[in-house]
Amino acid sequence: MTKRADYALLALSHLAAASADDPNRLMNTKEIAEQYEIPVELLAKILQILAKHGMVASHPGPTGGYKLLRPAREISVAEVVTIVDGPFSLLHCTAGEESSCKQYSRCTIRDPLATIEQRVKDLLAEISIEEISVPAPDPKFEDFSTRSFATGITLIS
């Protein structure tokens, strides 16, 4: 996956979280870009691509922005990656570029790697934007509730 796909997933995750609070809420590009330190121009291009493919709605104007067109649970990570990066492929030869590989005719790893590629595709297709839209913990506060500490230490009060 490229950075563009990463940014698209972050933006959609952000829009999903915003729509969970208010389904009609619009988020502008600058807000999202600042939240994740993404170049605004690049994010704007990515959001335009997502809008062109009917994934988000674009509302122009000073109070405009973007919102999801479909529920986040119905948008898969695979769909987003394909829209932004094109067909997902681990191997050049499975993307129809067998002529660029001198080893194609005697390759012994193509089929096992093709199996792995298909499993990755299937997994990405099963994961929804809703699933990756869990709010990140505040980095200022560490959650000690799940940390295991060494036993045998006595605290003196």
Protein Blocks (a to p, Z undefined) as FASTA:
>chain_A
ZZklmmmmmmmmmmmmmmmmomkbccdfklmmmmnopafklmmmmmmmmmmnopaccded
jkbccddfbdfklpcfklmmmmmnopadfbfklnopammpmklmmccklmmmmmmmmmmm
mmmmmpcfklmmcccddfkbccfklpccdehiacdZZ
